[in-house]
Amino acid sequence: MANNKKNVRVVELFAGVGGFRVGLERCAKDVFQTVWANQWEPGQKGQWAYKCYSEHFGEKANCVNRDVATVIEQVPEHDLLVGGFPCQDYSVASTGAKGIEGEKGVLWWSINDIVRKRHPKFILLENVDRLLKSPSKQRGRDFGVILKCLCDEGYAVEWRVINAAEYGEIQRRRRTFIFACKDTTKQFARIKEHMEGQNAFDWLTKRGFFAESFPVKQEHNKKKKNTELDLHDYGDLVNISDTFKGVFHNGGVMCGGKIYSEELSSDYTGPQKLLGNIVFEEPIEEKYFISQDQMPKWEYMKGAKKIERTSKEGFCYQFSEGAIAFPDPLDRPARTMLTSEGTANRSSHVIVDKITGRYRRLTPEECERINGFDAGWTDTGIPERQRYFVMGNALVVPLIEKMGEEILKIM
């Protein structure tokens, strides 16, 4: 990495429509230079996210539209590895002469292979918040495996579950962000000093990667005990996969195998963006409006209900779900946007149109604005249903802008 901070080489995995790249380039386009990217949607003929990415960044953007597991040898040297990867089963097994091997098709192992091959100085990953608790039958195992992999390659790790709306953004979207730094970096030395000095809480709340951009309360959470673990107590990766079970709270740090985790609470006092801020005040196409004959269907989907169901084993039970606001209030942040947003679905947003007063769904452009993209970002020949789908998978871009600023500070 250049000492003058003029060239941070970025590799973007599971790139989608470019959320990480957009955020980093908004932060410092002259510094963050994406040298290679990968986007592949299994089972999708259209590869719409890739087409959107290449439309914006060019066919020569070094974005490879193939299964990442098949192109690991193509990944060049880089300084910063970024990507949002699925939450899967990260169990491993011993395969004799082959050593330790993870399940095929699980994308974490492709990330791990790239880390082992290139050892970037920094890693920034995103996942769903349930990653910290999966799988349900062995809570914490999957994240323990990830931490062990990174520890074995000489990385310190910090993580935080961030609800974008708790830091002023439009969407109530909770995601786990994982930041790792190699033992050759100044940041690693800073973390090590705090861990050895028993100041892990101080690191999480005042000094760490997330502390300034995503402030939290400075006092301990009295309702939940913190977690302190040592991965060395578990031995190798197979033993962690077989026996590890621990509580990972929404914030934590790991260095040299020693883990400290605590439940943190937002202490943000800045301006708050609302759903109404991104809703267009102009005529909207009729196809987005809900007709009177469609209203009963929407009212049922959005309402509270109790339904008698029978399991595959013949056991009868009562399925129940609470009501969802109908319409969605414009004076609050949006709910979490899902890939089903473009369908007539219980989770889809419905608002009162600002001009007509009629109920309608959000437009693709409004969904883009909820995630912090420019309106029209996915208007690149993608079918409208897919425009909603890729936004349901996307990052909240302003969060990445803030993290890019922190990376520049610690380099």
Buried (B, 14 or more C-beta within 10 A) or exposed (E): BEEEEEEBBBBBBBBBBBBBBBBBBBBBEEBBBBBBBBBBBEEEEEBBBBBBBBBBBEEEBBBBBEEBBEBBEEBEEBBBBBBBBEBBBBBBEBEEEEEEEBEEEBBBBBBBBBBEEBBBBBBBBBBBBBBBBBBEEBBBBBBBBBBBBBBBBBBBBBBBBBBBBBBBBBBBBBBBBBBBBBBEBEBBEBBBEBBEEEBBBBBBBBBBBBBEBBBBEEEBBEEEEBBEBEBEEBEEBBBBBBEBEBBBBBBBBBBBBBBBBBBBEBEBEEEBBBBBEBBBEEEBEEEBBBEEEEEEEBEEBBEEEEEEEEEEEEEEEEEEEEEBEBBBEBEBBBBBBBBBBBBEBBBBBBBBBEEEEBBBBBBBBBBBBBBBBEBEBBBBEBEEBBBBBBBBBBBBBBBBBBBBBBBBEBB
